[in-house]
Amino acid sequence: MNRSEIVSVLASAGLRPQHQLGQHFMIDQNILRLIADAGELSPADVVLEVGPGVGNLTRILSGRAGAVLAVDIDVKLLAAASAHAGAIPNVQWLAADVLAGKHQVNADVQVALTKLITEHRASEYKLVSNLPYNIAGPLVAELLVDTWRSVNGVVAAGTDDGRTSEAPALPPACSMLAFTVQYEMAQRMRATAGTDNYGPLGVIIQLLAKVEILREIPRQCFWPPPKVKSALVRVTADVPRMRQLNNVPQLQALISGIFAYRRQRLGNAVKHYLEAAGLAGTPDLVAAAGLDLSLRPEVLTPEDFVRMAQALA
């Protein structure tokens, strides 16, 4: 579907692209096929597509996968897309915000995915999407954390985690994520210690998965064109590594808390983090684990953060 066709679909529903929702519609058919290719799909796969737009990618995915769950927060756009696409038997359209909070995947999405996985006798699902830019980082991180929970049989604790009585005891596992995102965000996901783009997002993703930037995508491949170039990224869950990690949500909180003081020395950062989190312990525990308290948090490797979490546990 080219730009004029997308405009026509939107106009028929009285819609236009909404910048606040990160809506940039893919108009390059070759890139759409490459996104689907990156997901390495087969009829045995269940796919989550977040931000289906007018259904350009959805139709391609439906022809390759066994089932597609297309989720969009824009109710009117979702209705227009499903109406334009017609009755595709293996596509389920769900009007919902895929995130129930900063660290919470919407329980309705988890329920729908679990049902599709059960119906198709699968054990996991894949995310294949032209992701809305404003949710890409937290969504990728939380899908991987939920996959860690699923792999290790860890039920989310508390009552404020976006779950309902119908939500599955364990979230469904995501084996692979293939998506488009701002190029800078892609660099953050893959950044190494000591570089400008290195931060909490890259650390937690690299601890749980393998990250590949498959190709750059020019602005002109989207309508309306974003202000920056994009990238096609593939993230593959590292299940053996996940099984070695304990309490990933706590580790995630530690990483974010320490990076809040990334320009300070590690000793001070640990002290401030423990005080802010109301936790017992001292920087001496971190030093005893072999970490140099004079270093800045931004030069620590993902494995260093695991050692720190173990020391403070």
C-alpha positions in Angstrom: 0.0 0.0 0.0 1.5 3.3 -1.1 1.1 6.7 0.5 -2.0 7.7 -1.4 -3.7 4.4 -0.5 -2.8 4.9 3.2 -4.2 8.5 3.1 -7.4 7.1 1.5 -7.9 4.5 4.3 -7.3 7.1 7.0 -9.5 9.6 5.3 -12.4 7.1 5.1 -12.3 6.9 8.9 -11.7 10.6 9.4 -8.2 10.0 10.6 -4.7 11.3 10.1 -1.3 10.3 11.6 -0.9 11.0 15.3 2.6 12.1 16.3 1.9 11.6 20.0 1.3 7.9 19.2 4.5 7.6 17.2 2.6 6.8 14.0 4.8 6.5 10.9 3.4 4.2 8.3 5.7 2.0 6.3 5.3 2.6 2.5 8.2 0.7 1.2 7.1 -2.8 0.2 10.6 -4.2 0.1 11.3 -3.1 3.7 7.9 -4.6 4.7 9.0 -8.0 3.3 12.4 -7.6 5.0 10.8 -7.1 8.3 8.8 -10.3 7.8 11.9 -12.1 6.6 13.7 -11.1 9.8 11.1 -12.9 11.9 12.0 -16.2 10.1 8.3 -17.2 10.2 6.6 -20.5 9.5 3.0 -21.7 9.7 3.8 -23.0 13.2 4.4 -19.5 14.5 2.2 -17.2 16.6 3.0 -13.5 15.9 2.4 -10.4 18.0 2.3 -7.3 15.8 2.2 -4.0 17.8 1.1 -0.9 15.9 -0.3 -2.6 12.7 -1.2 0.8 11.2 -3.4 0.2 8.1 -2.4 -3.5 8.0 0.4 -3.4 5.4 2.6 -5.7 7.4 -0.3 -7.6 8.9 -1.3 -9.1 5.5 2.3 -10.3 4.8 2.6 -11.8 8.3 -0.8 -13.6 8.0 0.5 -15.3 4.8 3.5 -16.7 6.6 2.5 -17.4 10.2 -0.1 -19.6 11.7 -1.7 -16.8 13.7 -1.3 -13.0 14.1 -2.4 -10.9 17.1 -2.5 -7.2 15.8 -2.6 -4.8 18.8 -3.1 -1.0 18.5 -4.0 1.6 21.1 -5.7 3.7 18.4 -9.2 2.1 18.3 -10.4 4.0 15.2 -7.3 3.2 13.2 -7.5 -0.5 14.2 -11.2 -0.6 13.0 -10.2 1.0 9.7 -7.3 -1.4 9.2 -9.4 -4.5 10.0 -12.2 -3.3 7.7 -9.8 -2.5 4.9 -7.9 -5.8 5.3 -11.2 -7.8 5.2 -11.8 -11.1 6.9 -8.4 -12.7 7.4 -9.1 -15.9 9.4 -5.7 -16.1 11.1 -5.6 -12.4 12.3 -7.0 -11.3 15.6 -7.4 -7.5 16.1 -7.1 -6.2 19.6 -7.7 -2.6 20.6 -5.4 -2.1 23.6 -2.3 -0.4 24.9 0.3 -3.1 24.8 1.8 -1.7 28.0 -0.2 -1.4 31.2 2.7 0.6 32.8 6.4 1.3 32.4 7.3 -2.3 33.5 4.0 -4.0 32.8 2.7 -5.8 29.6 -1.1 -5.5 29.3 -2.7 -8.6 30.8 -5.3 -8.6 27.9 -2.4 -9.0 25.4 -0.9 -11.8 27.5 -4.3 -13.6 27.6 -4.9 -13.3 23.9 -1.3 -14.6 23.1 -1.6 -17.5 25.5 -4.9 -18.6 23.9 -3.4 -18.4 20.4 -0.3 -20.3 21.5 -2.5 -23.1 23.0 -4.8 -23.3 20.0 -1.8 -23.6 17.6 0.1 -26.0 19.9 3.0 -23.6 20.0 5.3 -23.0 23.0 6.1 -19.4 22.4 5.4 -16.4 20.1 7.4 -13.9 18.0 7.1 -10.1 17.9 7.3 -8.8 14.3 6.4 -5.1 14.0 7.0 -1.7 12.7 6.9 -0.5 16.3 5.6 2.9 17.4 8.7 4.8 18.4 7.5 6.0 21.7 7.1 2.5 23.3 9.8 0.5 21.5 12.4 0.5 24.3 10.3 -0.4 27.3 8.2 -2.9 25.3 11.2 -4.9 24.1 12.7 -4.9 27.6 9.5 -6.0 29.3 8.7 -8.8 26.7 12.2 -10.2 27.5 11.7 -9.9 31.2 8.4 -11.7 30.9 10.1 -14.4 28.9 12.6 -14.8 31.7 9.6 -15.2 34.1 8.1 -17.8 31.7 11.4 -19.7 31.3 12.0 -19.9 35.0 8.5 -20.3 36.2 8.4 -17.0 38.1 5.0 -15.6 38.7 4.9 -11.8 38.9 4.4 -10.7 42.5 1.9 -8.0 43.8 -1.4 -6.8 42.6 -0.4 -3.7 40.7 1.4 -5.4 37.8 -1.4 -4.9 35.2 -2.7 -8.5 35.6 -6.3 -9.5 35.9 -8.0 -12.6 37.3 -8.0 -14.0 33.7 -4.3 -13.4 33.1 -2.1 -16.5 32.7 -0.2 -17.6 35.8 3.0 -17.2 33.7 3.3 -14.7 30.8 3.9 -16.2 27.4 7.4 -16.5 26.2 8.8 -14.5 23.2 11.5 -16.3 21.3 12.4 -13.6 18.8 11.6 -9.9 18.2 12.1 -8.4 14.7 11.1 -4.7 14.4 11.9 -1.3 13.1 12.9 1.4 15.5 14.8 4.7 15.6 18.4 4.1 14.7 19.6 5.8 17.9 17.3 3.4 19.9 18.8 0.5 18.0 22.3 1.7 19.0 21.3 1.9 22.6 20.1 -1.7 22.6 23.4 -2.9 21.2 25.8 -0.3 22.9 28.9 -1.5 24.8 30.2 -0.3 28.1 31.8 3.1 28.1 30.1 4.3 24.9 27.7 7.3 24.7 24.7 5.2 23.9 25.3 2.7 26.7 22.6 2.6 29.4 20.1 0.5 31.4 18.1 -0.5 28.3 21.1 -2.0 26.5 22.4 -3.8 29.7 19.1 -5.6 30.4 18.5 -6.5 26.8 22.0 -7.9 26.3 21.8 -9.9 29.5 18.6 -11.6 28.2 19.1 -11.8 24.4 21.3 -11.4 21.4 20.9 -8.1 19.5 21.5 -7.6 15.7 21.1 -4.4 13.7 20.2 -5.9 10.3 20.1 -2.7 8.3 19.4 1.0 8.3 16.1 2.3 7.0 15.9 5.8 5.3 13.3 8.3 6.5 11.7 8.2 3.0 10.4 4.6 3.6 7.8 6.0 6.0 4.9 8.4 5.8 4.9 10.8 7.3 8.7 10.6 7.4 10.2 10.7 10.9 12.9 13.2 11.7 15.6 10.5 12.0 16.6 7.4 10.2 15.5 4.0 11.5 16.8 0.5 11.7 15.6 -3.1 11.4 16.6 -4.9 14.5 16.4 -8.6 15.5 16.5 -9.6 19.2 16.8 -13.3 19.9 16.0 -14.5 23.4 19.0 -16.3 25.0 17.2 -19.0 27.0 20.3 -20.7 28.5 21.5 -17.3 29.7 18.1 -16.5 31.2 18.2 -19.7 33.2 21.4 -18.6 34.9 19.9 -15.3 36.1 18.1 -14.8 39.4 15.5 -12.2 40.1 15.7 -10.2 36.9 13.1 -7.6 37.9 15.3 -6.8 40.9 18.4 -6.7 38.7 16.6 -4.4 36.3 15.8 -2.0 39.2 19.4 -2.1 40.3 20.7 -1.3 36.8 18.4 1.7 36.4 19.1 2.9 39.9 22.9 2.8 39.5 22.7 4.5 36.1 20.9 7.4 37.7 24.3 8.3 39.0 26.3 7.2 35.9 28.8 10.2 36.2 29.6 9.5 39.8 32.1 7.0 41.2 30.6 3.6 41.7 31.0 3.8 45.5 28.8 6.9 45.6 26.3 5.5 43.1 25.8 2.3 45.1 25.4 4.3 48.3 22.8 6.6 46.8 21.0 3.7 45.2 20.7 1.8 48.4 19.5 4.8 50.3 16.9 5.7 47.6 15.6 2.1 47.5 15.5 1.7 51.2 17.8 -1.3 51.1 20.4 -2.5 53.6 24.0 -3.0 52.5 27.1 -0.9 51.8 29.4 -0.3 48.9 31.9 -2.5 50.6 29.8 -5.5 49.5 30.3 -4.5 45.9 34.1 -4.0 46.4 34.3 -7.5 48.0 32.8 -8.9 44.7 35.9 -7.5 42.9 34.3 -4.3 41.5 36.4 -1.1 41.6 34.4 1.5 43.5 36.4 4.3 41.8 35.0 3.5 38.4 31.9 5.2 36.9 28.8 3.0 36.4 28.8 3.7 32.6 32.0 1.6 32.2 30.6 -1.5 33.9 29.8 -4.5 31.7 26.4 -6.3 31.9 28.2 -9.1 33.7 29.5 -6.6 36.3 26.0 -5.6 37.1 25.1 -9.3 37.6 28.0 -9.6 40.1 26.9 -6.4 41.8 23.3 -7.7 42.2 24.6 -11.0 43.6 26.8 -9.1 46.1 23.9 -6.9 47.3 21.4 -9.7 47.4 
